[in-house]
Amino acid sequence: MSSLATFRQAAGKQPRGGRLVLVVGPSGVGKDTLLHGARSALREDPSVVFVRREITRPREAGGEDHAPLRLEAFEEREAAGAYLLSWRAHGLAYGIPRASAASLASGGTVVVNVSRAVLDEARRLGVDELRIVSVTADPRLLAERLAARGRETAAEIEQRLARAQAVAVEGEDVIVIANDGPPEAGVARLVQAIRG
């Protein structure tokens, strides 16, 4: 079942009033930091849901708080239509549980970190309001952040930096946040984008 069919099955053909906020940007740009800050700032607002991704990465590998799955289990869930969106990147599989569609259908705001590769598919989901928050940073700063987190080899860092330059995020639904300054400034801009 396609992600679009899954969404319509979970939320109906005409989602009512929902706002889907997709946070995108290259590895090392600081998406997790901004999302963590925004989640904290909006913790008292029950209408905003921050989605926990399912990833074929062990929990002990570090990074974001995610639901770890073996590849076989992920593929079974994907084939059963369990994901609103799913993709592969950097040797891992990522999925957005379709349960998030229920919040959209009831008029809530759903915030999720996704790959730039699924934006066209996300735009076809038919939500009432879609916002794409593109987080950017200076390439030198990206390289420093990737090296500091210690999850990639030098060759993998080069690949990620090359991909960061190769993929453009454009459109009327795109809000750009330059995350080159203090994290608090980026968090404030993300909260503003989420609230509208």
Phi, psi and omega in degrees: 000134180288162177299322180296315179296321178299316180299314182294326178293320184280324189245355184088163184289336182236084177304139185258113167069004183286150176239121178255119180250112180258122180260122183230163177156160182292159177304137178090357184283345178102022181300315182299320179297314180294319179295319179298315179296318179293320178299318178295317182294330185253015186299337180270000182258102184291348181279350181252123181244125174261119187279134174270119184281153170260129186222143178276051177233132179301148180302321184288354179287348178089190182087206185294163172285110183227167174266108182283139178223149169288153182303319181299317179293320178299313182297324177295316179294320180297315180295331180276001178081028185280352185244137172290317175218146175211154182197170176240140177199139175054037177078010180236160174248138183235142178219142174256110183304139183292348177301335179296337179296333180296321178295321178295316183296333180267009176091010181277178177249127180246127181245129182210145176273118182230170175281146175298339182291342183256010183297319179297319178295319179298324180293339179269001184289336177086021177289155182297321181220123178243130175235132177248117179259110181263111181268127181236166175199158177302136182305324179294321178293321176302314181299318179296317181294319179296318179294321183293328183281342170069022180264342185239154173283170178301320180294320179293324177297317178299319179297318180294320179294320178296318179294324180300323181279335188276335186256116179263143177245112185224157176143164181291341181268009184262132173244125182261131174242114175277110185263056180259349184252206179299141180304327182300325180292317178295320178298316180299319179292322179293317178300319178298318180294323180292317182284331179082000000 
